[in-house]
Amino acid sequence: MTSKYILKLNNEIIGYTKFEFSDVPMGVIHGKVILEGIESPYNFFKDHCTKFDVQINSDYPEDEFIATVIIPQLEVFLENGKKLKGWGGSISGVGKDDFEIQFCGITSEVMQTEFNHHFLKYYSKK
């Protein structure tokens, strides 16, 4: 069973991810973002980053492509309602439906418990 992780920005639910991918030894998980009720994700994240002085690493308005650093106001919640602990999440994407989150600073303990499927997959290759 794949878990859904709720994404909140400024305490408002903006969507979810399933964190389909990982870099286990680096403590990074990432996945496609399913946004809810956001007409233009590019404008939404650009406006937020501008308002809160969050650095934008790449910005191509003509393609509606944006990539941010970790957004301090972006929070991820587990299915049990607990906040995911780590350094935080950055967003990148293009267009309307092609965005992803990269969440960094996942401890080995959290990787082994909450993201055990990624942990086992990685270490079974060795």
C-alpha positions, -999 to 999 in steps of 0.1 A, spaced: 0 0 0 13 34 -9 9 62 16 -3 97 8 16 126 23 -3 158 28 14 190 17 6 222 35 18 257 26 11 284 53 -11 258 71 -33 254 40 -36 220 23 -23 224 -13 -22 187 -23 -3 155 -17 25 133 -28 33 96 -26 71 100 -24 76 74 -51 114 79 -53 143 81 -29 181 85 -24 183 65 8 219 71 18 215 109 11 183 110 32 162 123 3 127 113 -8 109 128 -37 77 124 -57 51 138 -80 29 165 -64 -8 163 -70 -20 199 -64 -56 206 -54 -74 238 -63 -44 256 -78 -51 271 -112 -14 280 -121 12 262 -100 40 283 -115 23 316 -104 13 301 -71 49 291 -61 65 322 -77 41 345 -58 48 326 -25 86 327 -30 85 364 -39 63 372 -9 84 352 16 118 359 1 124 323 -8 152 318 -34 142 306 -68 170 286 -84 154 285 -119 126 306 -134 115 304 -170 81 322 -173 77 315 -210 77 277 -201 61 282 -167 91 263 -152 102 270 -116 126 254 -92 130 265 -56 152 260 -27 137 245 5 105 265 12 103 270 50 65 274 50 60 240 32 51 212 55 46 175 49 23 154 71 22 116 74 -11 97 72 -12 96 110 -12 134 111 24 138 123 46 163 107 75 148 86 108 158 102 138 168 81 154 199 65 124 206 44 110 204 9 117 222 -24 95 223 -54 102 222 -91 80 218 -121 66 230 -153 31 237 -167 0 227 -147 4 190 -138 41 183 -138 55 193 -103 76 174 -78 87 178 -42 122 169 -30 123 165 8 158 164 23 173 156 57 154 123 64 171 104 92 180 68 88 155 59 115 126 76 97 138 61 64 137 26 79 103 31 95 81 55 73 99 47 40 109 11 47 100 1 11 127 25 -2 152 14 25 147 -23 17 148 -18 -20 181 1 -18 199 -22 6 187 -54 -12 208 -43 -42 240 -44 -23 
